[in-house]
Amino acid sequence: MENMTINERLKELRIENGLTQKQLADKLGLGQTTIATHEKSHMPQLDSLIAYADYFACTLDYLAGREDAPLPFALSEQERELIRVFRSLRAEMREYALENLKLLAKLD
């Protein structure tokens, strides 16, 4: 991923997370054409960059190409899968899933 532009990194993150431009736009409250523009050439505004970083759980430095790892710590493949599945849920299902995970943790 060396020397990637912010635009290329955004597209790569979207694809790695199995999202279409429309799906990502819906999750971020942006238009699909905005996502397409950000992936092709236009530099996103800071508020959009923060939204991307929050959604993809990465740093702004990672988006800007200043870091090679999306997070300052490493996640296992199982943890990344858990995040991907959790993010694919509707908001009300996320609450349900989180509560059930907390219950499972108490049983352990």
N, C-alpha and C positions, 0 to 999 in steps of 0.2 A: 504494500500500500504506500510505498514511498513516493513522494512528490505528487500526491494526488491533490487536486483542487478541492475546495469545499463542495463544489457542485458534484464532482465525481464521488466524493465520500458520502454525500447525502443519498445519491442514487444507489451506491453499494449497500449502505445500511438498510435502505428500504427493501431492496431485493433480498438481502440476507434474512430479513424478518418476514419474508413471504407476503409482502403487501403490494398492492397495485397503487398507482398514484392516487386514484380516487379513494381507496381505503385509508391511506395515510392522510389525505386531505380531510376526510371526515373526522378522523381521530384528533387532528390538530386544529380543526375549525378553520381550515384554509380552503381555497378553491383548488380543484385539480390542475387548472392551468398555472396556478402559482407554484405548485409542486414541480410541474414540468419545467417551468422557467427557472426555478432554483436549481434543478438538476442539469440544465443545459448551459446557462451562461450568467444569469443574473445573480449578484451577490445578495443573499437574504439580509433583511434588516436584523438588528440585534435581537428584537423580541422573537422573531421567527427562529433565529439560531438557538436561542434559549429553549424554545418549545421543542425543537429537534433534539437538542442535547438531553432535555428532561425525558422525552419520549423514548429515545434510544439508550438512555442510561449511560451517556458518555460525557466527556468533558468538552468544553468549547475548544480547548487546545487540540483535542483529537480531531474535531471537525476542521480546524484550521491547518491540520497537518503538523502541528508542533509536537505531538506525541504519537507514538505508534500503537499504544494500547488504548482502547476506548475508556478504560477505567484505571484508576491508580492501583487497583488490586485485581487479581485474576479470579474469574468465575469458572467453575467446572462446567462441562458440557451439560450435565444434569441441571445445574442452576440456570444456565442460559435457556434451556428448554422450558423450565418452569416459568421464567420471565416471558418467553415468547407465547406460551399458552395463556398465561395470565393476561397479557396485553391483548390477546385476540378475543377475550370475553367482553360482553356488554357490561356497562358500569354496575348494574344491579347484580350481575353474576359474579363480578369481582369481589363485591362485599361478601357474598355467600361463600365463595371459595376461600377468602381470607379467614373468615370465621371458622370454617371447617379445618383449615390448616392449623389455626391456633388450638383448636380442640385436639387435633392429632398430636401436637407438640406436648400438650399436657398429659396425654396418655403414655407418652414415651418414657 
